[in-house]
Amino acid sequence: MVEQPKIKLSRLREIGWSEWDPIGLSQMGSDDWKDGGPCADEYDSYLLQVAGRLRRGEARGNIVAYLEKIEMVHMGGGRLATTRTRAEATVAAIAHYLADLPAGPLKVR
């Protein structure tokens, strides 16, 4: 039986908090947003969605648009000057991380 590649949720969180952070929690000066803190999982579902879409070969432009929509509509932040740039950086960083993993369905750890 072939072992499924394992994606580190902690690595996705590092990327999400450093590149995207659409509601600016990391700017609050507390460590609540760091791995293990009460806000650490705030963006998990979105970052896992990005990883899954990339792994399935979806166009990066569509995935960037997904993150933009989450920020502007779902989170109600509207479009900021940095919205697209942060979404693009997040998708690129996650794609780079995934490129180092073996092919196959992902398992989160």
C-alpha positions in Angstrom: 0.0 0.0 0.0 1.4 3.4 -1.0 1.4 6.0 1.8 -0.4 9.2 1.0 1.7 12.4 1.0 1.2 14.3 4.2 0.7 18.1 4.1 1.7 19.9 7.2 -1.1 22.1 8.4 1.4 24.1 10.4 3.2 25.0 7.1 0.0 26.1 5.5 -0.7 28.3 8.5 2.8 29.9 8.3 2.1 30.7 4.7 -1.4 32.0 5.3 -0.5 34.2 8.2 2.7 35.6 6.6 1.4 36.1 3.1 -2.4 36.5 3.3 -3.9 37.4 6.8 -6.9 39.1 5.2 -8.3 40.4 8.5 -5.0 41.5 10.0 -5.0 39.4 13.1 -1.2 39.1 13.2 -1.0 42.9 13.5 -2.7 42.9 16.8 0.6 42.4 18.7 -0.4 39.2 20.4 0.7 35.6 19.7 -2.9 34.4 19.5 -2.6 33.9 15.8 0.6 31.7 16.0 0.3 27.9 15.8 -1.3 26.7 19.0 -2.9 30.0 19.8 -6.7 30.5 19.9 -6.8 32.1 16.4 -4.3 29.8 14.7 -7.0 27.9 12.8 -8.8 31.0 11.5 -7.8 30.5 7.9 -7.3 26.7 7.8 -10.4 25.9 5.7 -9.4 28.5 3.0 -5.7 27.4 2.9 -6.7 23.7 2.7 -9.1 24.6 -0.2 -6.2 26.3 -2.0 -3.9 23.3 -1.5 -6.6 20.9 -2.8 -7.4 23.1 -5.8 -3.7 23.4 -6.7 -3.2 19.6 -6.3 -6.1 19.0 -8.7 -4.5 21.3 -11.3 -7.0 24.2 -11.1 -5.7 27.4 -12.8 -3.9 29.6 -10.3 -5.9 32.6 -11.5 -9.1 30.9 -10.3 -7.5 30.1 -7.0 -6.3 33.7 -6.5 -9.9 34.9 -7.4 -11.2 32.5 -4.7 -9.0 34.1 -2.0 -9.9 37.6 -3.2 -13.6 36.7 -2.9 -13.2 35.2 0.5 -11.5 38.4 1.7 -13.8 40.9 -0.1 -17.2 39.3 0.2 -17.1 36.5 2.9 -15.0 38.5 5.3 -16.4 41.8 4.2 -13.1 43.5 3.9 -13.7 44.9 0.4 -10.9 45.4 -2.0 -7.7 46.8 -0.6 -4.6 47.8 -2.6 -2.9 44.7 -1.4 -5.7 42.2 -1.9 -4.6 40.7 -5.2 -0.9 40.8 -4.4 -1.4 38.9 -1.1 -3.7 36.3 -2.7 -1.1 35.7 -5.5 1.7 35.4 -3.0 -0.3 32.9 -0.9 -1.1 30.7 -3.9 2.5 30.8 -5.2 3.9 29.9 -1.7 1.5 27.0 -1.3 2.2 25.8 -4.8 5.9 25.9 -4.1 5.4 23.9 -0.9 3.2 21.3 -2.6 5.8 20.9 -5.5 8.1 19.3 -3.0 5.5 16.6 -2.0 5.1 13.3 -3.8 2.2 13.0 -6.2 -1.1 11.6 -5.0 -4.0 12.6 -2.8 -3.0 14.6 0.3 -3.4 13.7 3.9 -3.3 16.5 6.5 -1.2 16.2 9.6 
